Amino acid sequence: MTGIQLSTRLERVKKYITDQINAFADIGSDHAYLPCQVCLEHPNIKAIAGEVNQGPYQAAVTQVQKENLQDRIDVRLGDGLNVIAPNEVECVTIAGMGGTLITSILENGLDRLEGANRLILQPNIDASSIRQFAIHHQYEIINEEILSEDGYIYEIIVLEPTSSPIEYTAKEVYLGPKILENKNQAFASKWRKVYDKKKSIIKQMKQAKEPDQSKIEKFEQQLEWIEEEL
Ligand SMILES: C[S@@+](CC[C@H](N)C(=O)[O-])C[C@H]1O[C@@H](n2cnc3c(N)ncnc32)[C@H](O)[C@@H]1O
């Protein structure tokens, strides 16, 4: 079988795209490595690779042609979820961006998410903004992972729409409810670094002429949560 050597990060994202899914959209697809490899492995899945920038769009077109997958992967140029129509896909993946960018792509295209019963999101930073999105828009966090690759830490958050009430504590939004159930080396390494950095920031903030007391309190609360979990 021909194939693409995906990064560990994208391999982990890929495993949430199961055979039950007939069509998915990969937004910010760059070389379309993820949709190509998924389609090579699952003969019945179709995909849309969305890209807002010309260079990565062309790279995706070229890769799809190279793998001879033009009949199953539609590469579309456009901003965020604008490249899909409501009910066109059952799953959306957005990987390799900051959590706030991922959240704004989702917020700007809520109507396009109709029919998408799974969102697989892989923020490089600011994962908590995705958890806030889940609370505001009635999605359940069905799985989360934290992993390290080549010295970087990545998180994966899998959301599914639900009609049940969504209740996550502020601590869970900050650290990840599912990640907390399954802490690993990557978790320890990420939060140890954040802890040390935050501690020194708080020290500096306290030395300011007019310390921002509410921000200091917020950071101190976060330090306490990290301490409880390390
Ligand atoms: C760092 S790459 C990640 C590529 C791939 N998803 C991965 O995880 O390896 C981010 C890609 O997202 C694209 N992008 C950024 N904002 C976007 C938006 N609003 N809509 C579509 N694509 C976007 C960029 O052009 C870039 O190719």
The ligand as a Gaussian input file, in Angstrom:
#p B3LYP/6-31G(d) Opt

LIG

0 1
 C        0.366000      24.680000      10.780000
 S       -0.670000      24.246000       9.483000
 C       -1.337000      22.730000      10.034000
 C       -1.515000      21.785000       8.898000
 C       -2.149000      20.455000       9.252000
 N       -3.542000      20.627000       9.635000
 C       -1.390000      19.782000      10.358000
 O       -1.947000      19.621000      11.458000
 O       -0.234000      19.405000      10.153000
 C       -2.047000      25.345000       9.614000
 C       -2.745000      25.507000       8.282000
 O       -3.998000      26.133000       8.533000
 C       -4.260000      27.025000       7.485000
 N       -5.254000      27.993000       7.996000
 C       -5.083000      28.965000       8.902000
 N       -6.222000      29.627000       9.107000
 C       -7.163000      29.045000       8.318000
 C       -8.538000      29.301000       8.074000
 N       -9.187000      30.284000       8.677000
 N       -9.173000      28.496000       7.186000
 C       -8.531000      27.508000       6.553000
 N       -7.213000      27.231000       6.731000
 C       -6.546000      27.999000       7.601000
 C       -2.897000      27.615000       7.130000
 O       -2.876000      28.104000       5.825000
 C       -1.990000      26.398000       7.309000
 O       -1.799000      25.696000       6.122000

